[in-house]
Amino acid sequence: MMFGRVKPLDAILATAEKKSLHRSLGPVQLTLLGVGAIIGTGIFVLTAAAAQKAGPGMMWSFVIAGVVCAVAALCYSELASMVPVSGSAYTYSYAVVGELLAWMVGWALILEYAVAASAVSVGWSGYFMGLLKSLTGFQLPELLSAGPSWSLTGVDFSHGIINVPAIFVALAVTALLVIGTKESATFNAILVAIKVAALTMFIALTLPVLKVEHFEPFTPNGWFGPAGSSGMGVFGAAASIFFAYVGFDAVSTAAEETKNPQRNVPIGLIGSLAICTVFYLLVAGGAIGAVGAQPTAAGIQPGSPEFAAQCAALAKQGATPLVCSNEALAQVLRSINYTRAGDLIGLAANLALPSVILMMLYGQTRIFFVMARDGLLPEKLATVHPKWKTPHIVTMITGVFVAIAAALLPVGQLADISNSGTLFAFLMVSVAVLILRVRDPKRVRPFRTPLVWVVAPFAIIGCVVLFFNLPVEAMLVLPVWGGIGLVVYFAYGYRKSHVGRGIVETHEEDFDAPPQPLPPH
């Protein structure tokens, strides 16, 4: 039976035991690692979409998303400490709930990594074009710098056809990844410092000019959106903002290198999430207080044709509200006469976001590589280039997919689609923790989720609630994508699976090192 096809945990761990890492990280280092990984793309590019969904109430959205991330992170950490090898949630699921559900998790992770890379590419495009216009006065026609507007009722090409800069950055990063370019720890630390410094500057400049009246009404779309709408309100914004927190994986996957993980991992996770939540609240509060964050109209989904039409009408009147901006934080500073500071925010985004795309693409190719190595995808995809020593075939395929999605979809919709895959993967991890506690209670757990029978169900409920507060289009993507995945699995993976054929040997290839941390979202 396919549900009985469980990859033996001992076989998975055999490789990790040969590559065990020195335990050197304390609570402070772990917290800083988490802060560096979490603060990233989401806060730069999703502030406008969140404002359209929730108005000033997006401040509550940051809190809700942070709490769900915290409980999911505690579950993630237990499995990460037990199974510190390639494959992330896919590998954990294979060891606990079996091949079919592991395949579905791996398939869903494509939505997390690849679609998220597309979202970051679109976010980079917005900041790049804004900086270019500010510095040189040049700007591409809107038809070539934005994708069309999408909804269940149709597609509108009148305000955008294709996002050329997003295609460029996605393919450029793919080319770098094919020839083997990876970030060094020092380079990554510099980029983290740039992002944190840029956001700190933003807070310092916006909070002194805060106007209380900009916070009224606080929840113009309510907590769950107006009747008949989907993915709106405070919880709808929380489901989108979830994208801004997911880098907590960096702490989870570092459990193997942590001194006293039972004490320090929760400190690192909760500490980094708490710091980032406060940071995000200050940024959101500064943006709202400085220029306001009211939706164009109640219940109108960002990225929809109606939304694009309303923003275009406002632009003709010489107004570009926060919710319509492609470079929200930079525009806020320019609006309060800090033009050069706005340019610096744009420059920080332009420097930092390509590295995020690189890490997302790298994570995606890692998942594909492990699935192909397990026989669930054609092993040709796992071919390593003789000169560059990278899985070039799967990297190029992924890069083209990312570029196409970035060219044709707005950033908010891409983030929501990415979140649908992420929430499913985190839900499965939370379920796997409980199953493994019952099935294998004596297994060594370097980190044990505290109050697991409270924390894991809370994480499951939180993931479900956020999923059902995504827009209908994003919710539908997951089952449709899952259906395609099932067709691929039964047409190929079910017959070719190594576990199904009784092949359970461990692998020592170069790419089977402990996984890279999830990129900052």
Residue pairs with C-beta under 8 A, 6 or more apart in sequence:
2 98
2 99
2 100
2 494
2 500
3 97
3 98
3 99
3 100
3 101
4 98
5 98
5 99
5 100
5 497
5 499
5 500
6 94
6 95
6 96
6 97
6 98
6 99
6 499
7 91
7 94
7 95
7 99
7 102
7 374
7 499
7 504
8 95
8 504
9 82
9 83
9 95
9 96
9 440
9 443
11 504
11 505
11 506
12 83
12 85
12 91
12 94
12 95
12 506
13 82
13 83
13 85
14 506
15 85
15 506
15 507
15 508
15 512
16 83
16 84
16 85
16 256
16 514
18 508
19 513
19 514
20 256
21 84
21 256
21 257
21 514
22 257
23 256
23 257
23 258
23 259
23 261
24 257
24 259
25 33
25 254
25 257
25 258
25 259
25 264
25 268
26 258
26 259
26 264
27 263
27 264
27 267
27 268
27 271
30 251
30 254
30 258
30 264
30 265
30 267
30 268
30 271
30 272
31 267
31 268
31 271
31 272
31 275
32 272
33 250
33 251
33 254
33 268
33 272
33 517
34 247
34 248
34 250
34 251
34 268
34 269
34 271
34 272
34 273
34 276
35 192
35 196
35 272
35 275
35 276
36 188
36 189
36 192
36 196
36 250
36 520
37 247
37 248
37 249
37 250
37 251
37 272
37 517
37 518
37 519
37 520
38 244
38 245
38 246
38 247
38 248
38 250
38 272
38 273
38 276
38 520
38 521
39 192
39 195
39 196
39 199
39 247
39 276
39 279
39 520
40 195
40 244
40 247
40 352
40 356
40 519
40 520
40 521
41 119
41 120
41 123
41 243
41 244
41 353
41 356
41 520
41 521
42 241
42 243
42 244
42 245
42 415
42 521
43 199
43 244
43 279
43 280
43 283
43 329
44 123
44 127
44 328
44 329
44 349
44 353
45 119
45 120
45 122
45 123
45 126
45 127
45 328
45 349
45 411
45 415
46 240
46 241
46 243
46 244
46 411
46 412
46 415
47 58
47 283
47 284
47 287
47 322
47 328
47 329
48 302
48 322
48 323
48 324
48 325
48 326
48 328
48 412
49 237
49 240
49 302
49 303
49 323
49 411
49 412
49 415
50 58
50 61
50 237
50 240
50 241
50 284
51 58
51 287
51 288
51 293
51 294
51 295
51 322
51 323
51 328
52 295
52 296
52 300
52 301
52 302
52 307
52 323
52 412
53 61
53 221
53 225
53 231
53 232
53 233
53 236
53 237
53 240
53 295
53 301
53 302
54 60
54 61
54 219
54 220
54 221
54 232
54 233
54 234
54 236
54 237
55 217
55 218
55 219
55 220
55 221
55 293
55 294
55 295
56 214
56 215
56 216
56 217
56 218
56 219
56 288
56 293
56 294
57 218
57 219
57 220
57 221
57 223
57 233
57 234
57 237
58 234
58 237
58 241
58 284
58 288
58 293
59 281
59 284
59 285
59 288
60 219
60 234
60 238
61 234
61 235
61 237
61 238
61 240
61 241
62 238
62 241
62 244
62 277
62 280
62 281
62 284
63 277
63 281
64 234
64 235
64 238
64 466
65 238
65 239
65 241
65 242
65 244
65 245
65 466
66 245
66 273
66 274
66 276
66 277
66 280
67 462
68 238
68 242
68 459
68 462
68 463
68 465
68 466
69 242
69 245
69 246
69 248
69 273
70 269
70 270
70 273
71 430
71 455
71 456
71 458
71 459
71 462
72 426
72 429
72 430
72 459
72 462
72 463
73 248
73 251
73 252
73 269
73 273
74 266
74 269
74 449
74 450
74 455
74 459
75 426
75 429
75 430
75 433
75 449
75 452
75 455
75 456
75 459
76 89
76 248
76 249
76 252
76 426
76 429
77 251
77 252
77 255
77 261
77 265
77 266
77 269
77 447
77 449
78 433
78 445
78 447
78 448
78 449
78 452
79 92
79 96
79 429
79 432
79 433
79 436
80 92
80 249
80 252
80 253
80 255
80 256
80 447
81 255
81 256
81 261
81 265
81 445
81 446
81 447
82 436
82 443
82 444
82 445
82 446
83 91
83 92
83 95
84 253
84 255
84 256
84 514
85 91
85 512
85 514
85 515
86 366
86 369
86 370
86 511
86 512
86 513
86 514
86 515
87 94
87 106
87 366
87 367
87 370
87 371
87 515
88 109
88 249
88 363
88 366
88 367
88 425
88 515
88 518
89 105
89 109
89 425
89 426
89 428
89 429
90 102
90 105
90 106
90 109
90 367
90 370
90 371
91 102
91 370
92 429
92 432
93 101
93 102
93 105
93 106
93 428
93 429
93 432
94 102
94 374
94 499
95 432
95 436
96 432
96 435
96 436
96 439
97 428
97 431
97 432
97 435
99 376
99 497
99 499
99 500
100 489
101 428
103 371
103 376
103 485
103 489
103 493
104 424
104 428
104 482
104 485
104 486
105 424
105 425
105 428
106 367
106 370
106 371
106 376
107 481
107 482
107 485
107 488
107 489
108 420
108 421
108 422
108 424
108 425
108 478
108 481
108 482
108 485
109 364
109 367
109 421
109 425
110 364
110 367
110 421
110 481
111 417
111 418
111 420
111 421
111 422
111 477
111 478
111 481
112 246
112 418
112 421
112 422
112 425
113 360
113 361
113 363
113 364
113 367
114 360
114 361
114 364
114 398
114 401
114 402
114 405
115 402
115 405
115 414
115 417
115 418
115 421
116 243
116 360
116 414
116 415
116 418
116 422
116 519
116 521
117 170
117 357
117 360
117 361
117 364
117 402
117 406
118 166
118 170
118 402
118 403
118 405
118 406
118 409
118 414
119 243
119 406
119 411
119 414
119 415
119 418
120 353
120 356
120 357
120 360
121 166
121 167
121 169
121 170
121 357
121 402
121 403
121 406
122 147
122 163
122 166
122 406
122 409
122 410
122 411
122 414
123 349
123 353
123 411
124 165
124 166
124 169
124 349
124 350
124 353
124 354
124 357
125 145
125 163
125 165
125 166
125 169
125 326
125 406
126 325
126 326
126 327
126 411
127 326
127 327
127 330
127 345
127 346
127 349
127 350
127 353
128 165
128 169
128 346
128 350
129 139
129 140
129 145
129 165
129 326
129 327
130 326
130 327
130 330
130 331
130 346
131 327
131 330
131 343
131 346
131 347
131 350
132 138
132 139
133 139
134 330
134 334
134 339
134 342
134 343
134 346
135 343
139 145
140 164
140 165
142 159
142 160
143 157
143 159
143 160
143 161
143 162
144 161
144 162
144 163
144 164
145 160
145 163
145 164
145 165
146 159
146 160
146 163
146 326
146 410
147 160
147 161
147 162
147 163
147 166
147 406
147 407
147 408
147 409
147 410
148 155
148 156
148 157
148 159
148 160
148 161
148 408
149 155
149 156
149 159
149 160
149 303
149 304
149 305
149 307
149 308
149 410
150 156
150 303
150 304
150 305
150 409
150 410
150 413
150 473
151 301
151 304
151 305
151 306
151 473
152 472
152 473
153 305
154 305
155 305
156 305
156 308
156 309
158 308
159 308
159 309
159 311
159 312
160 308
162 407
162 408
163 406
163 407
163 408
164 407
166 403
166 406
166 407
167 403
167 406
167 407
169 353
169 354
169 357
170 357
170 399
170 402
170 403
170 406
171 399
171 400
171 403
172 354
173 354
173 357
173 358
173 361
173 399
174 361
174 395
174 396
174 398
174 399
174 400
174 402
174 403
175 399
176 358
177 358
177 361
177 362
177 365
177 390
177 395
177 399
178 385
178 388
178 390
178 392
178 395
178 396
178 399
179 388
179 390
180 388
180 389
180 390
181 358
182 358
182 362
183 191
183 355
183 358
183 359
187 355
188 355
191 351
191 352
191 355
194 348
194 351
194 352
195 348
195 352
195 520
197 348
198 344
198 345
198 348
198 349
199 279
199 283
199 329
201 341
201 344
201 345
202 283
202 286
202 329
202 332
202 333
202 341
202 345
203 282
203 283
203 286
205 286
205 333
205 336
205 338
205 341
206 286
206 287
206 289
206 290
206 332
206 333
206 336
207 282
207 285
207 286
207 289
209 289
209 290
209 336
210 285
210 286
210 289
210 290
211 289
211 290
212 289
214 288
214 289
214 290
214 291
214 292
214 293
215 288
215 289
217 294
219 233
219 234
220 294
220 295
220 298
221 229
221 232
221 233
221 234
221 236
221 295
221 298
221 299
222 232
222 233
222 234
223 233
223 234
223 235
224 232
224 233
224 234
224 235
224 236
224 469
225 231
225 232
225 233
225 236
225 299
226 232
226 233
226 298
226 299
228 299
229 299
229 301
230 236
230 301
230 470
230 471
230 472
230 475
231 239
231 240
231 301
231 416
231 469
231 470
231 471
231 472
231 474
232 299
232 301
233 469
235 465
235 466
235 469
236 469
236 470
236 471
238 466
238 469
239 416
239 419
239 423
239 466
239 467
239 469
239 470
240 412
240 415
240 416
240 419
240 470
241 280
242 419
242 422
242 423
242 466
243 415
243 418
243 419
243 422
243 521
244 280
244 521
245 273
245 276
245 521
246 422
246 518
246 521
247 517
247 518
247 519
247 520
247 521
248 269
248 272
248 273
248 518
249 517
249 518
250 517
250 518
251 265
251 268
251 269
251 272
252 265
252 269
253 514
253 515
253 516
253 517
253 518
254 268
254 517
255 261
255 265
255 446
255 447
256 446
256 514
258 264
258 265
258 268
261 446
261 447
262 446
262 447
262 448
265 447
266 450
283 329
286 332
287 293
287 322
287 328
287 329
287 332
288 322
290 332
290 335
290 336
291 321
291 322
291 332
291 335
291 336
292 321
292 322
293 322
293 323
294 321
294 323
295 323
296 307
296 310
296 311
296 314
296 321
296 323
296 324
297 306
297 310
300 306
300 307
300 310
301 307
301 471
302 323
302 410
302 412
302 413
303 409
303 410
303 411
303 412
303 413
310 324
311 320
311 321
311 323
311 324
314 320
314 321
314 324
315 324
320 331
322 328
322 331
322 332
325 331
326 411
327 345
327 346
327 349
329 342
329 345
329 349
330 342
330 343
330 345
330 346
330 349
331 342
332 342
333 339
333 341
333 342
333 345
334 342
356 519
356 520
356 521
357 402
358 519
359 516
359 517
359 518
359 519
359 520
360 519
361 395
361 398
361 399
361 402
362 516
363 515
363 516
363 518
363 519
364 398
365 391
365 394
365 395
365 398
366 511
366 515
366 516
368 377
368 381
368 382
368 391
368 394
368 398
369 381
369 382
369 391
369 394
369 511
370 511
370 512
371 377
372 378
372 379
372 380
372 381
372 382
372 394
373 379
373 382
373 507
373 509
373 512
374 497
374 498
374 499
375 493
375 496
375 497
375 498
375 499
375 500
375 501
375 503
376 489
376 492
376 493
376 496
376 497
377 492
377 493
378 492
378 496
380 393
381 391
381 393
381 394
381 397
382 391
382 394
383 391
383 392
383 393
384 390
384 391
384 392
384 509
384 510
384 511
385 391
385 392
389 510
391 511
405 414
406 414
409 417
413 471
413 473
413 474
416 470
416 471
416 473
416 474
417 474
417 477
419 466
419 470
419 474
420 467
420 470
420 474
420 475
420 477
420 478
421 478
421 481
423 463
423 466
423 467
424 463
424 467
424 478
426 459
426 463
427 459
427 460
427 463
427 464
427 467
430 456
430 457
430 459
430 460
430 463
431 456
431 460
433 449
433 452
433 456
434 452
434 453
434 456
434 457
436 443
437 452
449 455
449 456
467 475
467 478
468 475
494 500
498 504
